């Protein structure tokens, strides 16, 4: 049995392990300061502040990031600003420049009111000509009441949200007519007057209350869930642009917002998801105190921010440019990451800036993501393809803007990404997304396919919905959609300016739904082209399977300028758009006969491939996959825990080929995988399966005591691991010392008892069949030695001879009984599957199995000699 020392050691070790585990609740009890410590570029104003004080601070920010001289001043500035206004009334004008956000801190938009001639406003970025707002990007205004109307002459990436406008909302500045703008998005806005779209080329208006209608607009206006919206009509008329009006929004949760109470405490509001919503929603939603919100600053590392995310905190990213060394990882249900003041995340080398796991109810909002100069596969990655999502708890992206290029000089270094946004999970909703490969940068126009990016959006998840989607200038398909039940409400795109005729020859399009998709809906999908450098001919702007053609409402194509042409709008439908066509924009409004879904035809092929990857992150691991194809994939990162995995896969897959011919001479062929049979062998050695450096149970040691990572966390981790190891060792020793001896002493059979039965002749008297094994003659008893049989262990026995001893594991044992000729063979007897074969001097006997070590008092066939079968009853075993 364990001695006192071992017991004491076990108790101490277990106590250490329990103490370490108790550190985790300590993290849960950590609260952040409320009010938070805002950085200097977040300005919080109150109604008690002098108007001159507010206007001075605002003017200084606008001097850096706004104005018309030079034109579009501040477009690629490094400065970021957020102006937060506490509840009250303000008689100030607030011009909004690049990378600037104006936020009211009330629980309702009317709590913060601007009563000045302009209030919060944005004008043209250029006064040189009529096209002054085409590059007026990256600014926003939310959660207040502009009492005297509002001017907001912007293009993409400049949303209005949660507003009340007393008077008209003007979306284009008037100079020599309506200035051109390429917007845009507004959501959850109440307008007491008229929305004056003016020279806006297109606009998405979602869940607005419009008192006096809409005027202006050029090509495409979409109204979703709006009260007071104009009626739909396909194509432009003398009265205005093409219009798509849809009564209700299928599913929406408004963007999270921040408020402050009378005592100065801040709260994060997370509006609830609603279905079939019409009009505005100014509700509070779930209210979370900033005690559970980590307010990040641009000098924070990804490791530090991820530690707070792992500890189930929400995160507010304050204005700044975050050069990340690793992705921000959102792996908890219902977590919120909210950027203010156009917080900009630069993707680390080879990784996305943000990675969202297989989770539900997540909100990612108000962030600008930028490709780094070392390249990345994606800028935002959502799910790994195995998560179907939750219809009752969907996830949302609000005001997410991404860019590849623009702020860099490509002659020195080029930004690069394969895909900007990849969504592989189900039930994800995008609400105002702009994905931009820059057509111009700090040096001027981008040429020769510099700052490459293949595709803006790739959707493989099911039930994904987009409101207000814009993708521009990527070098292959702008959008690729292969998930089922997808929906897009408003889409604006521009094909790349700087491509060669090979672009058209390869069949790239602005919006592609793969031939494997059965159900998809899209409203107001527009593909524009401006082939600035070469005469490029594109066959079609939109590509969908034939059975989905009637699922698109009011698709259009637009010739902007330059060379080349687009022959059709949708597949082979719709007129061409060229310099000499009858109109700059063309719509396809007709509906053809419904085409039935064509299921794929399967042909079986066997494929194999080999890939190996070696990864070092915050956990060091090596992963090797071996198959038999002609490619090898290698990836190396940096890590600290190690495990090795070897997988061998042989896959038999069924590939499907579909050929469909549309009206004309075009044949489309696609190949997809349908069924797979996989055989997998995995060998792994792990010390940890985590992929991060920080240990959650001691996360509070990482900040602020020791900085972002901290040596204290490593020391504490080592102590905890050692204590757990010692505790496990103590438990094992206790088991061996306490349990096994009892088993060994329980099953013991005198050898003399077995010898007596085995040596008897076939003519044994029937009257002695049930003789107990304990009834032995004195001579036999004195010559016998104990035969001890331990289940699943060694067969240990002494021969009746003087000092001979033999041990075998589950094998035959041979000895010569005293006074007998011949041999005795005993095999290991453990369970009902084992038997003993003994050749006694009187004949060959077959020993039957022992039932088990605890139940021996049963009738079992013990031996069968030459001649009559014998039965023995085991009552006890001495």
Rosetta blueprint (number, residue, H / E / L):
1 X L
2 X L
3 X L
4 X H
5 X H
6 X H
7 X H
8 X H
9 X H
10 X H
11 X H
12 X H
13 X H
14 X H
15 X H
16 X H
17 X H
18 X H
19 X H
20 X H
21 X H
22 X H
23 X H
24 X H
25 X H
26 X H
27 X H
28 X H
29 X L
30 X L
31 X L
32 X L
33 X L
34 X L
35 X L
36 X L
37 X L
38 X L
39 X L
40 X L
41 X L
42 X E
43 X E
44 X E
45 X E
46 X L
47 X L
48 X L
49 X L
50 X L
51 X H
52 X H
53 X H
54 X H
55 X H
56 X H
57 X H
58 X H
59 X H
60 X H
61 X H
62 X H
63 X H
64 X H
65 X H
66 X L
67 X L
68 X L
69 X L
70 X L
71 X L
72 X L
73 X L
74 X L
75 X L
76 X L
77 X L
78 X L
79 X L
80 X L
81 X E
82 X E
83 X E
84 X E
85 X E
86 X L
87 X L
88 X E
89 X E
90 X E
91 X L
92 X L
93 X L
94 X E
95 X E
96 X L
97 X L
98 X L
99 X L
100 X E
101 X E
102 X E
103 X E
104 X E
105 X L
106 X L
107 X L
108 X L
109 X H
110 X H
111 X H
112 X E
113 X E
114 X E
115 X L
116 X L
117 X L
118 X L
119 X L
120 X E
121 X E
122 X E
123 X L
124 X L
125 X L
126 X L
127 X L
128 X L
129 X L
130 X L
131 X L
132 X L
133 X E
134 X L
135 X L
136 X L
137 X L
138 X L
139 X E
140 X E
141 X E
142 X E
143 X E
144 X E
145 X E
146 X E
147 X L
148 X L
149 X L
150 X E
151 X E
152 X E
153 X L
154 X L
155 X L
156 X L
157 X L
158 X L
159 X L
160 X E
161 X E
162 X E
163 X E
164 X E
165 X E
166 X L
167 X L
168 X L
169 X E
170 X E
171 X L
172 X L
173 X L
174 X E
175 X L
176 X L
177 X L
178 X E
179 X L
180 X E
181 X E
182 X L
183 X L
184 X L
185 X E
186 X E
187 X E
188 X E
189 X E
190 X E
191 X E
192 X L
193 X L
194 X L
195 X E
196 X E
197 X L
198 X L
199 X E
200 X E
201 X L
202 X E
203 X E
204 X E
205 X E
206 X E
207 X E
208 X E
209 X E
210 X E
211 X L
212 X L
213 X L
214 X E
215 X E
216 X L
217 X L
218 X L
219 X L
220 X E
221 X E
222 X E
223 X E
224 X E
225 X L
226 X L
227 X E
228 X L
229 X L
230 X L
231 X L
232 X L
233 X E
234 X L
235 X L
236 X L
237 X E
238 X L
239 X L
240 X E
241 X L
242 X E
243 X E
244 X E
245 X E
246 X E
247 X L
248 X L
249 X E
250 X E
251 X E
252 X E
253 X L
254 X L
255 X L
256 X L
257 X E
258 X E
259 X E
260 X E
261 X L
262 X L
263 X L
264 X L
265 X L
266 X E
267 X E
268 X E
269 X E
270 X E
271 X L
272 X L
273 X L
274 X E
275 X E
276 X E
277 X E
278 X L
279 X L
280 X L
281 X L
282 X L
283 X L
284 X L
285 X L
286 X E
287 X E
288 X E
289 X E
290 X H
291 X H
292 X H
293 X E
294 X E
295 X E
296 X E
297 X L
298 X L
299 X L
300 X L
301 X L
302 X H
303 X H
304 X H
305 X H
306 X H
307 X H
308 X H
309 X H
310 X H
311 X L
312 X L
313 X L
314 X E
315 X E
316 X E
317 X E
318 X L
319 X L
320 X L
321 X E
322 X E
323 X E
324 X L
325 X L
326 X L
327 X L
328 X E
329 X E
330 X E
331 X L
332 X L
333 X L
334 X L
335 X L
336 X E
337 X E
338 X E
339 X E
340 X E
341 X E
342 X E
343 X E
344 X E
345 X E
346 X E
347 X L
348 X L
349 X L
350 X L
351 X L
352 X L
353 X L
354 X E
355 X E
356 X E
357 X L
358 X L
359 X L
360 X L
361 X L
362 X L
363 X E
364 X E
365 X E
366 X E
367 X E
368 X E
369 X E
370 X E
371 X L
372 X L
373 X L
374 X L
375 X L
376 X E
377 X E
378 X E
379 X E
380 X E
381 X E
382 X E
383 X L
384 X L
385 X L
386 X L
387 X L
388 X L
389 X L
390 X L
391 X L
392 X L
393 X L
394 X L
395 X E
396 X E
397 X E
398 X E
399 X E
400 X E
401 X E
402 X E
403 X E
404 X E
405 X L
406 X L
407 X L
408 X L
409 X L
410 X L
411 X L
412 X L
413 X L
414 X L
415 X L
416 X L
417 X E
418 X E
419 X E
420 X E
421 X E
422 X E
423 X E
424 X L
425 X L
426 X L
427 X L
428 X E
429 X E
430 X E
431 X E
432 X E
433 X E
434 X E
435 X E
436 X E
437 X E
438 X L
439 X L
440 X E
441 X E
442 X L
443 X L
444 X E
445 X E
446 X L
447 X L
448 X L
449 X L
450 X L
451 X L
452 X L
453 X E
454 X E
455 X E
456 X E
457 X E
458 X E
459 X E
460 X L
461 X L
462 X L
463 X L
464 X L
465 X E
466 X E
467 X E
468 X E
469 X E
470 X E
471 X E
472 X E
473 X L
474 X L
475 X L
476 X L
477 X L
478 X L
479 X E
480 X E
481 X E
482 X L
483 X L
484 X L
485 X L
486 X E
487 X E
488 X E
489 X E
490 X E
491 X E
492 X E
493 X E
494 X E
495 X L
496 X L
497 X L
498 X L
499 X L
500 X L
501 X L
502 X H
503 X H
504 X H
505 X H
506 X L
507 X L
508 X L
509 X L
510 X L
511 X E
512 X E
513 X E
514 X L
515 X L
516 X L
517 X L
518 X L
519 X L
520 X E
521 X E
522 X E
523 X E
524 X E
525 X E
526 X E
527 X E
528 X E
529 X E
530 X E
531 X E
532 X L
533 X L
534 X L
535 X L
536 X L
537 X E
538 X E
539 X E
540 X E
541 X E
542 X E
543 X E
544 X L
545 X L
546 X H
547 X H
548 X H
549 X H
550 X H
551 X H
552 X E
553 X E
554 X L
555 X E
556 X E
557 X E
558 X E
559 X E
560 X E
561 X E
562 X E
563 X E
564 X L
565 X E
566 X E
567 X E
568 X E
569 X E
570 X E
571 X L
572 X L
573 X E
574 X L
575 X L
576 X L
577 X E
578 X L
579 X L
580 X L
581 X L
582 X L
583 X L
584 X L
585 X E
586 X E
587 X E
588 X E
589 X L
590 X L
591 X L
592 X L
593 X L
594 X L
595 X L
596 X L
597 X L
598 X L
599 X L
600 X L
601 X E
602 X E
603 X E
604 X E
605 X E
606 X E
607 X E
608 X L
609 X L
610 X L
611 X E
612 X E
613 X E
614 X E
615 X E
616 X E
617 X L
618 X L
619 X L
620 X E
621 X E
622 X E
623 X E
624 X E
625 X E
626 X E
627 X L
628 X L
629 X L
630 X L
631 X L
632 X L
633 X L
634 X L
635 X L
636 X L
637 X L
638 X L
639 X L
640 X L
641 X L
642 X L
643 X E
644 X E
645 X E
646 X E
647 X E
648 X E
649 X E
650 X E
651 X E
652 X E
653 X E
654 X E
655 X E
656 X E
657 X E
658 X E
659 X E
660 X E
661 X E
662 X L
663 X L
664 X L
665 X L
666 X L
667 X E
668 X E
669 X E
670 X E
671 X E
672 X E
673 X E
674 X E
675 X E
676 X E
677 X E
678 X E
679 X E
680 X E
681 X E
682 X E
683 X E
684 X E
685 X E
686 X E
687 X L
688 X L
689 X L
690 X L
691 X L
692 X L
693 X L
694 X L
695 X L
696 X H
697 X H
698 X H
699 X H
700 X H
701 X H
702 X H
703 X L
704 X L
705 X L
706 X L
707 X L
708 X L
709 X L
710 X L
711 X H
712 X H
713 X H
714 X H
715 X H
716 X H
717 X H
718 X H
719 X H
720 X H
721 X H
722 X H
723 X H
724 X H
725 X H
726 X H
727 X H
728 X H
729 X H
730 X H
731 X H
732 X H
733 X H
734 X H
735 X H
736 X H
737 X H
738 X H
739 X H
740 X H
741 X H
742 X H
743 X H
744 X H
745 X H
746 X H
747 X L
748 X E
749 X E
750 X E
751 X H
752 X H
753 X H
754 X H
755 X H
756 X H
757 X H
758 X H
759 X L
760 X L
761 X L
762 X L
763 X L
764 X L
765 X L
766 X H
767 X H
768 X H
769 X L
770 X L
771 X L
772 X L
773 X L
774 X L
775 X L
776 X L
777 X L
778 X H
779 X H
780 X H
781 X H
782 X H
783 X H
784 X L
785 X L
786 X E
787 X E
788 X E
789 X E
790 X L
791 X L
792 X L
793 X L
794 X E
795 X E
796 X E
797 X E
798 X E
799 X L
800 X L
801 X L
802 X L
803 X L
804 X L
805 X E
806 X E
807 X E
808 X E
809 X E
810 X L
811 X L
812 X L
813 X E
814 X E
815 X E
816 X L
817 X L
818 X L
819 X L
820 X L
821 X L
822 X L
823 X L
824 X E
825 X E
826 X E
827 X L
828 X L
829 X L
830 X L
831 X L
832 X L
833 X L
834 X L
835 X L
836 X E
837 X E
838 X E
839 X E
840 X E
841 X L
842 X L
843 X E
844 X E
845 X E
846 X E
847 X E
848 X L
849 X L
850 X L
851 X L
852 X L
853 X L
854 X L
855 X L
856 X L
857 X L
858 X L
859 X E
860 X E
861 X E
862 X E
863 X E
864 X E
865 X L
866 X L
867 X L
868 X L
869 X E
870 X E
871 X E
872 X E
873 X E
874 X L
875 X L
876 X L
877 X L
878 X L
